[in-house]
Structure formats: C-alpha cells, structure tokens
C-alpha cells in the first residue's frame, strides 16, 4: 500500500487492464467518430484552426492557470497526480499532460489548448470525488485529449463569435447559426465519447455512474440510489407529450454537454451492448491502423447510430414519427450523414464523399 493510500484510508487499487495501443476510435461515439475521421481527412485543416486559435492566445490561457491555479505533480496534489498517471496507463498514453487544480467548489474539469493541451479540474472535484470517480473524470479529459477534440471545439468557438458579429446580416447569421447548431450536436456526442474513455480509464462501471450522479446532485450520495437515478433518466426520455418533446429540444440544443441523467443512461447502454467488455478483453481497434480508417464506413456507422437511437427512444415526438412510418429512421439517417455533408462543404470541390488517405493529427 502506498503512503497516499495509507493516509487516505483507501484500499489498494484493483488491477486494471492496460489497453495497449488502443485507438480513440474504440471509445468514440459513432457520430463523433464519423465527424472526426471526416475532418481529419482534410489535411492541413487542423493547422488552419491552430493559426486561428492565436485569436484566443493559447499561451495566455496557460499563464492564467500557472498564475491562478496549482500545478499538479508528485509534490502538489500527489493523489491527483497518481490518479492521472493510472488513467493514462490504462489508455496507454505515455506522456502526461500538464494538470492544474483551480479554486471552484463545483464538480467539473476541462481539457483546453491545441498545440500542447492541458487539463484543469476544479477543487470541488478533488474534494468530493473518491479515487475511482476522480480517475474516471481524469480519463474523460484524457479521452478528449487523445481524440483531438480541442481542435474542432475551437471551431465552435470561432463560428459562434462570427455568428454574433454578423448578427446584423440575417442570411449570413442564419447560416452560421445552423453550422454552430450542428457542431454543438457533435460536441454533445464528443462528451459521450469522453465518458466512455473515462470508464475505460477507471474500469469501474459503478464509479462512472456515481460520477454522473454527483454531477447532477453534488458530492453526497448517501441518500441517492443508482437504480432510481437510471429510472429518472428513462422518465426524462419518455415523459410528457409533444409539448415536453419541444421543450426538451430547446433545452438540449443550447447545451454543450448532455444532461447528467442522459449521460448515465448512455454509459449504461454502452456497457449493456457488450462493447465495454469486448474492449477489456482486447478486442479493439489499434492506433497503428488509424490511417486506414474509412470515412464512408464511419459516416454509415454514424447514421446507423442515430437510427438506432431514434428506434429505442421513448420520446413522444419520436414515437409519433415512428407511427407515421419511417420518419424517425429517415431523420436519423439525415442527421448521421451530416459529417459527410460538412466535409464536402469544407472541401468545396464537389467531392462525392469517397475515401482518401486518413492521417491522424496530433492530439489536441
């Protein structure tokens, strides 16, 4: 038992599987993976974004946390440093990013930066999460880093800024707002991807669900029940009538993160699908094969994922579309094919969506 564990009273950590050479495609939600593979095919696109990112001055971001937060290492927050190293080891990430703890009593964390991304967690996360839950949160942020989400999230920030600046142009603003809405939908799926990475890092499904519960209700779970929480998630999905469906659409489309109850339900569904167990058994894509990832196949998988999601949803509006025929499946396929449409729009060369060489960009 380590000194940290002895002082904290925590038992020795369970033995976790090292997922040697695992590709981020193993945990990425199909809709997220399809968008990422399509965007990565645009060689040099991420470099353009990194240049535009000078508007936000990434160096200033790091200096802000260097001056206002505590940088984690073996001397400062050694428990957090150990958990980061353990999460990185499970995901086979050799080089640890910088990690800062900032003063904020809420439970939250973020991965920011593009050239050399770093992680920031709130002091509330350190205080209110146990080792397994905090390892899961750190794995979530490492998932963002390995997938390279920061590069593409910056695009949301840039386009949102443009939409605000061009609000006086009705047509231009409407087009940009539509693009931003599509990117926000992608980012919500990216959060689900990172939740899966967090689970693979901690390898404790109960801890992953507890983290979602604490995000919803705070750090004390002594009077909270996991089964009841998942029942609450199911009720949120199916409750009410068409008015409630429209209210939920309005609520969700403005959010960058899915609601905690939805995140818990998605983690549970991913576990129940058998995918989590298959990955732990060694059946997963390797990063050495990322270059051969098929854009067309990933976009098809994204469309299939949306169709499957629509088919199992109990939302009143979706149920009505199913009763009308294949409307839900058609909507799911249309939304799922969005990555291909955006890829063609960015290329602007009339591409038919066929595959090309797909190089992985450096983590961002």
C-alpha positions in Angstrom: 0.0 0.0 0.0 1.4 3.4 -1.0 1.8 6.3 1.5 -1.0 8.2 -0.1 -3.4 5.2 0.2 -2.4 4.7 3.8 -3.0 8.3 4.7 -6.4 8.5 2.9 -7.6 5.1 4.2 -8.3 3.9 0.6 -7.7 0.2 -0.1 -5.1 -0.7 -2.7 -6.3 -0.1 -6.3 -7.8 -3.0 -8.2 -5.7 -4.3 -11.1 -6.7 -2.6 -14.3 -6.2 -3.8 -17.8 -3.6 -1.8 -19.8 -5.3 -1.3 -23.2 -2.0 -1.5 -25.2 -2.0 0.6 -28.5 -5.7 1.4 -28.2 -7.1 3.8 -30.7 -9.5 6.5 -29.7 -11.9 5.0 -32.3 -12.5 2.3 -29.7 -14.4 4.7 -27.4 -15.6 7.4 -29.8 -19.4 7.5 -30.2 -20.2 6.7 -33.9 -21.5 10.2 -34.6 -18.3 11.7 -33.0 -16.1 9.2 -34.8 -17.6 9.8 -38.2 -17.1 13.6 -37.8 -13.6 13.2 -36.6 -12.5 10.8 -39.3 -14.0 13.1 -42.0 -12.4 16.2 -40.5 -9.0 14.5 -40.2 -9.1 13.8 -43.9 -8.9 17.5 -44.6 -5.2 17.6 -44.4 -3.9 20.9 -43.0 -7.4 21.8 -41.7 -6.3 21.5 -38.1 -3.2 23.6 -38.8 -5.5 26.4 -40.1 -7.5 26.2 -36.9 -4.4 26.3 -34.8 -3.4 29.5 -36.6 -6.9 31.0 -36.0 -6.5 30.0 -32.4 -4.0 32.8 -32.0 -7.1 35.0 -31.5 -7.6 33.3 -28.2 -3.8 33.3 -27.3 -3.2 29.8 -26.0 -0.1 30.9 -24.2 -2.2 33.4 -22.2 -4.5 30.6 -21.2 -1.7 28.6 -19.7 -0.2 31.6 -18.0 -3.6 32.3 -16.5 -3.7 28.9 -14.8 0.0 29.0 -14.0 -0.7 32.1 -12.0 -4.1 31.4 -10.6 -4.2 27.6 -10.0 -2.0 24.8 -8.6 0.0 22.7 -11.0 -0.2 19.1 -10.1 2.9 16.9 -9.7 4.4 14.4 -7.2 4.7 17.3 -4.6 1.4 19.1 -5.2 -1.8 17.1 -5.0 0.2 13.8 -5.2 -3.1 11.8 -5.0 -4.4 13.6 -8.2 -1.0 13.1 -9.9 -1.1 9.4 -9.2 -4.7 9.0 -10.4 -3.8 10.9 -13.7 -0.9 8.5 -14.2 -3.1 5.5 -13.6 -5.8 6.7 -16.0 -3.1 7.4 -18.7 -1.6 4.0 -18.2 -4.9 2.3 -18.8 -5.3 4.2 -22.0 -1.7 3.6 -22.9 -0.8 7.2 -23.0 2.9 7.6 -22.4 3.3 11.4 -21.9 1.2 13.0 -19.2 -0.3 16.4 -20.0 0.0 19.3 -17.5 -2.7 19.3 -14.9 -3.9 22.2 -12.8 -6.4 22.4 -9.9 -8.3 25.6 -9.8 -10.4 27.0 -6.9 -14.0 26.2 -7.7 -16.3 24.1 -5.4 -18.3 22.6 -8.3 -17.5 19.2 -9.8 -16.0 19.9 -13.2 -12.9 19.6 -15.4 -11.8 20.5 -18.9 -9.1 19.9 -21.4 -8.0 23.0 -23.2 -5.3 24.1 -25.7 -4.4 23.0 -29.1 -0.6 23.0 -29.6 0.0 21.5 -26.2 -3.3 20.8 -24.4 -3.5 20.6 -20.7 -6.2 19.6 -18.1 -7.8 21.7 -15.4 -10.0 20.2 -12.7 -11.9 22.1 -10.0 -11.0 21.8 -6.4 -14.6 20.6 -5.8 -13.8 17.5 -7.9 -10.7 16.8 -5.8 -12.7 17.2 -2.5 -16.0 15.5 -3.5 -14.9 12.6 -5.7 -13.4 9.3 -4.4 -10.4 7.8 -6.2 -12.3 5.8 -8.7 -14.6 8.7 -9.6 -11.8 11.1 -10.0 -9.8 8.6 -12.0 -12.9 8.4 -14.3 -13.1 12.2 -14.6 -9.4 12.4 -15.5 -9.8 9.6 -18.0 -12.7 11.6 -19.5 -10.4 14.6 -20.1 -7.6 12.3 -21.4 -10.2 11.0 -23.9 -10.8 14.5 -25.2 -7.0 15.0 -25.5 -6.3 11.7 -27.3 -9.3 12.2 -29.7 -8.1 15.7 -30.6 -11.4 17.2 -29.7 -9.9 20.6 -28.7 -9.0 21.5 -32.3 -12.6 21.0 -33.5 -14.2 22.5 -30.4 -12.3 25.7 -31.2 -14.1 25.8 -34.5 -17.4 26.0 -32.5 -15.9 29.0 -30.6 -14.7 30.8 -33.7 -18.0 30.3 -35.6 -20.1 31.3 -32.6 -18.1 34.5 -32.4 -18.6 35.1 -36.1 -22.4 34.5 -35.7 -22.5 37.1 -33.0 -20.5 39.6 -35.1 -22.7 39.0 -38.1 -26.0 39.1 -36.3 -26.9 42.2 -38.3 -26.8 40.1 -41.5 -29.9 37.9 -41.4 -28.9 35.4 -44.1 -25.2 35.1 -43.1 -26.1 34.8 -39.4 -28.7 32.1 -40.1 -26.2 30.0 -42.0 -23.6 30.3 -39.3 -26.1 29.6 -36.5 -27.1 26.4 -38.4 -23.5 25.3 -38.6 -22.9 26.1 -34.9 -26.0 24.1 -34.0 -24.6 21.1 -36.0 -21.3 21.5 -34.2 -22.9 21.7 -30.8 -24.7 18.4 -31.6 -21.3 16.9 -32.5 -19.8 18.2 -29.2 -22.5 16.6 -27.2 -21.6 13.3 -28.8 -17.9 14.0 -28.1 -18.8 14.3 -24.4 -20.4 10.8 -24.6 -17.1 9.6 -26.2 -15.1 11.0 -23.4 -17.4 9.4 -20.8 -16.6 6.0 -22.4 -12.9 6.9 -22.2 -13.3 7.7 -18.5 -14.9 4.3 -17.9 -12.1 2.5 -19.7 -9.6 4.5 -17.6 -11.1 3.7 -14.3 -12.6 0.3 -15.3 -15.3 0.6 -12.7 -18.9 1.0 -14.1 -20.3 1.8 -10.7 -17.8 4.7 -10.3 -18.8 6.0 -13.8 -22.4 6.1 -12.8 -21.6 7.7 -9.4 -19.8 10.4 -11.2 -22.9 11.3 -13.3 -25.0 11.2 -10.1 -22.6 13.6 -8.4 -22.6 15.9 -11.4 -26.4 16.0 -11.0 -26.8 16.2 -7.3 -23.5 17.0 -5.6 -21.0 15.0 -3.7 -23.1 13.3 -1.1 -24.7 10.1 -2.4 -25.7 8.6 0.9 -29.4 9.2 0.1 -29.2 8.5 -3.7 -29.9 5.2 -5.4 -28.4 4.2 -8.7 -31.4 2.3 -9.9 -33.7 5.2 -9.1 -31.4 7.6 -10.9 -31.5 5.4 -14.1 -35.3 5.2 -13.8 -35.3 9.0 -13.6 -33.2 9.0 -16.9 -35.8 6.8 -18.5 -38.6 9.0 -17.3 -36.9 12.1 -18.8 -36.7 10.3 -22.1 -40.4 9.2 -22.3 -42.3 11.7 -20.1 -45.0 14.1 -21.2 -46.5 14.8 -24.6 -45.4 16.7 -27.7 -45.1 19.9 -25.7 -42.5 18.3 -23.5 -40.6 17.0 -26.5 -40.3 20.5 -27.9 -39.2 21.9 -24.6 -36.5 19.2 -24.3 -35.3 20.0 -27.9 -35.0 23.7 -26.9 -33.2 22.8 -23.7 -30.7 20.3 -25.2 -29.8 22.2 -28.4 -28.4 25.1 -26.3 -26.2 22.8 -24.2 -22.6 21.8 -25.0 -23.0 18.8 -22.6 -25.7 16.2 -22.4 -27.7 16.2 -19.2 -26.3 14.0 -16.4 -29.2 11.6 -16.4 -28.7 11.1 -20.2 -25.0 10.6 -19.8 -25.6 7.9 -17.1 -28.2 6.2 -19.4 -25.7 6.2 -22.3 -22.9 4.7 -20.3 -25.2 2.0 -19.0 -26.4 1.3 -22.6 -22.8 1.1 -23.8 -22.0 -1.4 -21.1 -25.1 -3.5 -21.8 -24.2 -3.5 -25.5 -21.2 -5.7 -24.7 -18.7 -3.2 -26.3 -17.1 -2.3 -22.9 -16.4 -6.0 -22.1 -15.1 -6.7 -25.6 -12.6 -3.8 -25.3 -11.3 -5.0 -21.9 -10.9 -8.5 -23.4 -8.5 -7.0 -26.0 -10.9 -6.7 -29.0 -10.5 -3.1 -30.1 -9.0 -1.0 -32.9 -5.3 -0.1 -32.7 -3.9 3.3 -33.3 -1.4 1.9 -35.8 -4.4 1.2 -38.0 -5.9 4.7 -37.8 -4.5 5.7 -41.1 -6.7 3.1 -42.9 -10.0 4.2 -41.2 -12.7 4.5 -43.8 -14.6 7.8 -43.9 -17.5 6.3 -45.8 -17.9 3.4 -43.3 -17.6 5.7 -40.3 -20.3 8.0 -41.7 -22.5 5.0 -42.3 -21.9 3.9 -38.7 -22.9 7.4 -37.5 -26.1 7.3 -39.5 -26.9 3.8 -38.1 -26.2 5.0 -34.6 -28.8 7.8 -35.0 -31.3 5.4 -36.5 -30.8 3.0 -33.6 -31.1 5.9 -31.1 -34.3 7.0 -32.7 -35.7 3.5 -32.7 -35.3 2.9 -29.0 -36.2 6.4 -27.9 -39.5 6.7 -25.9 -39.8 10.5 -26.5 -43.4 11.4 -27.6 -42.3 13.2 -30.7 -40.0 10.4 -31.9 -42.8 7.8 -31.1 -45.2 9.9 -33.3 -42.6 9.8 -36.1 -42.4 6.1 -35.8 -46.1 5.7 -36.0 -46.1 7.8 -39.2 -43.8 5.4 -40.8 -40.0 5.5 -41.4 -39.8 9.2 -40.4 -37.5 8.5 -37.4 -35.2 6.4 -39.4 -35.1 9.0 -42.2 -34.3 11.8 -39.7 -31.7 9.6 -38.0 -30.0 8.9 -41.3 -30.1 12.5 -42.4 -28.6 13.7 -39.1 -26.0 10.9 -39.1 -24.8 11.8 -42.6 -24.1 15.4 -41.5 -20.4 14.8 -41.1 -20.1 13.9 -44.8 -22.1 16.9 -45.9 -19.9 19.2 -43.7 -16.8 17.5 -45.1 -17.9 18.2 -48.7 -18.8 21.8 -47.8 -15.4 22.5 -46.3 -13.7 21.0 -49.3 -15.8 23.0 -51.7 -14.7 20.8 -54.6 -17.7 18.7 -55.3 -16.3 15.7 -53.6 -18.6 12.7 -53.6 -17.6 11.5 -50.2 -15.3 8.7 -51.3 -12.4 7.7 -49.1 -8.9 9.1 -49.2 -5.9 8.7 -47.1 -6.7 9.4 -43.5 -3.9 10.7 -41.3 -4.3 11.1 -37.6 -3.5 14.6 -36.3 -1.5 15.0 -33.2 -3.7 15.1 -30.0 -5.1 18.5 -29.4 
